Amino acid sequence: MKATAEEEIDHYVVLGLPSGEEGETLTLEDIKKAYKAKSLLCHPDKRPDDRDAANAEFLWLRSSFDILCDDQARRAFDALLRVKRERERERLRRGSDRDSKKRRLEERERRAAEEAEEDPEERRRREVEAASAKLREEVARIRAMHAGRRGAATAASSPPPPAAAASAGVGLDGERTLKVSWEKGGEDYGPARLREIFGRFGEVVDVLMRSKGTKKMRSAFVVMASKEAMIAATKSMSGSLMNPLLVLPLHPMAADNSHSSSVKETEQKPMPTENLVGARYQAFEDNILKKLLQKVCNT
């Protein structure tokens, strides 16, 4: 049903008052004051040249005043305004939803158009590159797995070193395994940190942390993928300057003749690598200190 002209009038606005939720809070005194001020302005006596229009305006003013001064009529009018406000909010919300759906649809159409315009050769090239990268990862994984199996088979076919047999190093390939030690209390080294340090010499197959150690030292076994990487690691200083790593081959004969005199003595006379204290460790520690001082002087 179509609303009448009277239903479209906002009686608060006619009296010059705020409408909507704020209008519902106005008191009767507020309404009377507004009516009095408005009636003085639009009274027919104020507009003798246009008395008919002034009379009509004054009648509307009086009608709005009567409605707002009547409790039941005012409640019905406030209810009508609330319904209109809710309808307007719903209309705006639906319009916003339509705009949002339209934007999403336009975005999907734009992406579909871009994909349709994409060069098929370029798309195939990217697919080939992705497949090749995945294949390289799988090949590296398989090679590392076979390298670990070969190391285990070599260790099983020969008796393990006496020192390793009494520790967690049983079954490790002595030609590719390093025994790494460091002092407690300084920078600690975990498996991830050791992989990062020794990864610069070659591929690291595994890192085994020693659960036991001396009161002052901790140690671990680092299994390299090749003997060359193991030898390169024993020739270089590793770890932080404040707590350097003591790096020895698991099998004393695995190192070459380019080591310091203390390491040569170890190669000529095998000793258990488990014994990391005493004169030989002190000599190796002195050699580390000497290299550290040289490195500091050169920087």
C-alpha positions in Angstrom: 0.0 0.0 0.0 1.3 3.4 -1.0 2.0 5.8 1.9 -0.1 8.9 2.1 1.4 12.4 2.1 0.7 12.7 5.8 2.6 9.5 6.6 5.7 10.9 4.7 5.9 14.0 6.9 8.4 14.0 9.7 6.7 15.9 12.5 9.9 16.5 14.3 11.3 18.3 11.3 8.2 20.4 10.9 8.8 21.8 14.4 12.5 22.3 13.7 13.5 19.4 16.1 16.0 16.6 15.5 14.4 13.4 14.3 15.2 9.7 14.5 16.6 8.2 17.7 17.4 11.6 19.1 13.9 12.8 18.6 12.6 10.0 20.7 14.5 11.4 23.7 12.9 14.8 23.5 10.6 15.9 26.4 7.2 17.5 26.1 8.7 20.8 27.2 11.2 20.6 24.3 8.3 20.1 21.9 6.3 23.0 23.3 9.2 25.4 23.2 9.9 24.4 19.6 6.3 24.9 18.6 6.1 28.3 20.2 9.2 29.5 18.4 8.1 28.1 15.1 4.6 29.5 15.4 5.8 33.0 15.9 7.7 32.8 12.6 5.0 31.2 10.4 1.8 32.8 11.9 -0.5 34.1 9.2 -0.3 37.6 10.7 3.4 37.6 9.9 2.7 37.0 6.1 -0.4 39.1 5.1 0.6 39.0 1.5 0.5 35.2 1.3 -2.1 34.5 3.9 -3.3 31.2 2.3 0.1 29.6 2.3 0.8 30.9 5.8 -2.5 29.4 6.9 -1.6 26.0 5.4 1.8 26.0 6.9 0.5 27.0 10.3 -2.1 24.2 10.1 0.7 21.6 9.4 2.7 23.0 12.3 -0.3 22.7 14.6 -1.1 19.1 13.4 2.5 18.0 14.1 2.4 19.6 17.5 -0.8 17.8 18.4 0.6 14.5 17.3 3.8 14.8 19.2 2.0 16.0 22.4 -0.2 13.0 22.4 1.6 10.0 23.9 -0.1 7.3 21.9 0.2 9.2 18.6 3.8 10.0 19.3 4.7 6.3 20.1 3.0 5.2 16.8 4.9 7.9 14.9 8.2 6.9 16.5 7.5 3.3 15.6 6.9 4.3 12.0 10.2 6.2 11.9 12.1 3.2 13.4 10.7 0.9 10.7 11.7 3.4 8.0 15.2 3.6 9.4 15.6 -0.2 9.5 14.3 -0.4 5.9 16.9 2.2 4.8 19.7 0.3 6.6 18.7 -2.9 4.9 18.6 -1.2 1.5 22.1 0.2 2.1 23.4 -3.2 3.3 22.0 -5.0 0.2 23.5 -2.3 -2.0 26.9 -2.8 -0.3 26.6 -6.6 -0.7 25.8 -6.2 -4.4 28.8 -3.9 -4.8 31.0 -6.4 -3.0 29.7 -9.3 -5.1 30.2 -7.2 -8.2 33.8 -6.4 -7.3 34.6 -10.1 -6.6 33.0 -11.1 -9.9 35.0 -8.5 -11.8 38.2 -9.7 -10.0 37.5 -13.3 -11.1 36.9 -12.2 -14.6 40.1 -10.2 -14.7 42.1 -13.1 -13.4 40.5 -15.5 -15.9 41.3 -13.1 -18.7 45.0 -12.8 -17.6 45.3 -16.6 -17.4 43.7 -16.9 -20.9 46.2 -14.3 -22.2 49.2 -16.1 -20.6 51.7 -17.5 -23.1 51.3 -21.3 -23.1 55.0 -21.8 -23.7 55.8 -19.7 -20.6 53.4 -21.7 -18.5 55.0 -25.0 -19.7 58.4 -23.7 -18.9 57.5 -22.9 -15.3 55.9 -26.3 -15.0 59.1 -28.0 -16.2 61.2 -25.9 -13.8 59.0 -26.9 -10.9 59.1 -30.6 -11.8 62.9 -30.5 -12.3 63.4 -28.8 -8.9 61.3 -31.6 -7.3 63.3 -34.2 -9.0 66.6 -32.7 -7.8 65.3 -32.8 -4.2 64.4 -36.5 -4.5 67.7 -37.4 -6.1 69.6 -35.7 -3.3 67.5 -37.4 -0.7 68.1 -40.9 -2.3 71.9 -40.2 -2.5 72.1 -39.2 1.1 70.2 -42.3 2.1 72.5 -44.6 0.1 75.5 -42.8 1.5 74.3 -43.5 5.0 73.7 -47.2 4.1 77.2 -47.6 2.6 78.7 -46.0 5.8 76.8 -48.4 8.0 77.9 -51.4 5.9 81.5 -50.3 6.0 81.4 -49.9 9.7 79.7 -53.3 10.1 82.4 -55.1 8.0 85.3 -53.9 10.1 85.8 -53.9 13.9 85.0 -50.5 15.4 87.8 -48.5 17.1 88.2 -49.3 20.7 87.3 -45.9 21.9 84.2 -45.7 19.7 83.1 -49.2 20.8 82.7 -47.9 24.3 80.6 -44.8 23.3 77.8 -43.7 21.0 80.1 -43.9 18.0 79.7 -47.6 17.4 79.0 -48.4 13.8 80.1 -45.0 12.4 82.3 -44.7 9.4 85.6 -43.6 10.8 86.8 -42.1 7.5 83.8 -39.7 7.3 83.0 -39.0 11.0 84.3 -36.2 13.1 84.3 -36.0 16.9 83.5 -32.5 17.9 84.0 -31.2 21.5 83.5 -27.9 23.2 83.6 -26.5 26.7 80.5 -26.2 28.9 79.4 -22.8 30.0 80.2 -21.0 26.8 78.1 -21.0 23.6 76.3 -24.3 23.3 76.1 -26.2 20.1 73.0 -28.3 19.1 72.4 -30.5 16.0 71.1 -27.6 13.9 74.0 -25.3 14.8 76.6 -28.1 14.1 74.9 -28.8 10.7 75.2 -25.2 9.8 78.9 -24.9 10.9 80.1 -28.1 9.1 77.8 -27.7 6.1 80.3 -25.2 4.6 82.8 -28.1 4.2 80.3 -30.4 2.5 77.1 -32.3 2.9 76.4 -33.3 6.5 74.7 -36.8 6.7 74.0 -36.9 10.4 74.7 -35.3 13.8 74.7 -37.5 16.9 74.9 -35.7 20.2 76.7 -37.4 23.1 74.5 -37.8 26.1 77.5 -38.1 28.4 80.6 -36.0 28.8 83.2 -34.7 31.2 82.4 -32.1 33.8 83.9 -29.4 31.5 83.3 -30.7 28.0 80.4 -31.7 25.7 80.8 -33.6 22.5 79.0 -34.9 19.4 79.7 -37.0 16.3 79.3 -35.3 12.9 79.0 -37.7 9.9 80.1 -36.1 6.6 79.1 -37.3 3.2 82.8 -37.7 2.0 86.2 -38.2 3.5 87.4 -35.0 1.8 84.8 -32.9 3.6 85.8 -34.6 6.9 89.5 -33.7 6.3 88.7 -30.1 5.3 86.7 -29.7 8.5 89.7 -30.8 10.6 91.9 -28.2 8.9 89.7 -25.3 9.7 88.8 -23.4 12.9 85.1 -23.8 13.6 82.6 -22.4 16.1 82.6 -19.0 17.8 85.8 -17.3 19.0 84.6 -17.3 22.6 84.0 -21.1 22.6 85.8 -22.8 19.6 85.2 -26.4 18.7 87.8 -29.1 19.1 87.5 -31.1 15.8 89.1 -34.5 15.5 88.6 -37.4 13.1 86.8 -40.4 14.7 89.6 -42.6 13.3 93.0 -40.9 14.1 94.6 -42.1 10.8 91.9 -40.4 8.8 93.6 -36.9 8.9 96.5 -36.0 6.5 99.9 -34.6 7.3 99.0 -30.9 7.2 97.9 -30.8 10.8 99.8 -29.4 13.7 102.5 -31.3 15.6 100.0 -32.4 18.2 97.7 -34.0 15.6 100.7 -35.7 13.8 101.6 -37.3 17.1 98.0 -38.6 17.3 98.3 -40.0 13.8 101.6 -41.8 14.5 100.5 -43.2 17.8 96.7 -44.0 17.8 95.0 -43.2 21.0 91.3 -43.4 22.0 89.5 -40.3 20.9 87.4 -40.6 24.0 90.4 -39.3 26.0 89.9 -35.6 25.3 91.9 -34.5 28.4 95.6 -34.6 29.2 98.7 -33.6 27.3 97.4 -34.2 23.7 94.2 -32.2 24.3 96.3 -29.4 25.9 98.6 -29.3 22.8 95.6 -29.1 20.5 94.0 -26.4 22.6 97.2 -24.4 22.5 97.2 -24.8 18.7 93.6 -23.5 18.6 94.6 -20.5 20.8 97.5 -19.7 18.5 95.3 -19.8 15.4 92.7 -17.6 17.1 95.3 -15.0 18.0 96.6 -15.0 14.4 93.0 -14.5 13.1 92.4 -11.6 15.5 95.7 -9.9 14.5 94.9 -10.3 10.8 91.4 -8.6 11.2 
